[in-house]
């Protein structure tokens, strides 16, 4: 059973560019501290940067963009920063909803919504409904997301299907589990970018990125421009992706 976008993703891959790019938007706090400002100031600047990158996607041949906004581990931050981030997420949705819709962006959220406040969840759902008919760019926002948590939740849903007799244990394989993931309607990412110079994946799209290419850039997220994005995409086009095979 194929997933939405698989054919489009394959088309873009044969043309040398990624169809699906995922970004770990790191460095907001450091960017603010370097300027003597509170960390939330950096997160606000980072939110503004999202708009530029989303707008660049159609021209650059990117149909799917997934961004890491808040991880399951980010709850370890100070209550003040967490509260500020949640307020920023609500404001972002309220401010950007109509513009995203007008630009043909379809928005999805992945992650565990149970821990998020009801108002934010309602705004997320409303934005998904508003944009569900759009197809120019598919923007997925990972909010209260962790790769291990996603796989655990998917496994739990799969186990319920087996227990209910709707799925045979003998039919469970990697493809079956993938259909229970938050990203079941998306192609796997071709390229994962992390800004700020850190060289780790921080529990992001662990299952989906098994064969993704990675790029770690020292640029802090609020400074990450379309030009930086385009430079990375150009470098990606020179890579040879073999998916475990060898050149004949």
C-alpha positions, 0 to 999 in steps of 0.5 A: 500500500503506497503512501500519498506523495510517493510518486511525486517524491520519486519524480523529484529524486530522479531529477536530482533534488529532494522532494521532502526536506526536514529541518531541525531548527536549532540555535534560536536561544544562542542567537538571542543570547549573542545579542543580549536578549532573552531566549524567547526573542530568538524563538520569535526570530526563528518563527519569522524565518519559517515563513521565508523558507516555506515561501521558497519551497515551490521555486526550489522544487520542494513539495514537502517540508517538515520542521521540528518545532518542539520535542518531547524532551523540550519539556525539561526547559524552564517553565517560563520558556515553555510558556513563552513557546506555547504562546508563540505557537498559538500566535503563529497559527493565528497570524499565519493561517490565512497567509498559508492557506492563500499560498496553497500550503497544506499544514499538518501537525505530528506529535503527541497532542495530549500534553498540549493545552486545549486552545493550542490543539484547537488552533492546530486542528482548525489550521489543518482543516482550513488547509486540507485541500491545498497541495502546493507545499505540504508543511508538517510541524512536529510539535511535542514530537519525539521519534521514539515516542512516535514509534511507541505510539504506533506500536501501541496502535498496531497492537490494538489492531492485532488484539482486535483480530483486524490484523494478523501478527504474521502480516506485521512488517516494517511497511505495516508499522509505517502506516501507523506512524504520524507521518503515514500520509507523507513520503520519507524525507530525502534530506534532513538539515540541522542548523547551529552546528550541532551534529546530532539528530535529537530523536527526530524522524528516526524511522523515516530518516533511515536512508535520508541524507544529512546536512549539518550547517553552523548557521543559526536558525534565525540567520538561515536564509533562502540562499543558505537553503539553496546552497544545501540543496545544490550540494545535495544534488551532487550526492549519489543515493544508493539505498544500500545497493552498489553501483553496477 
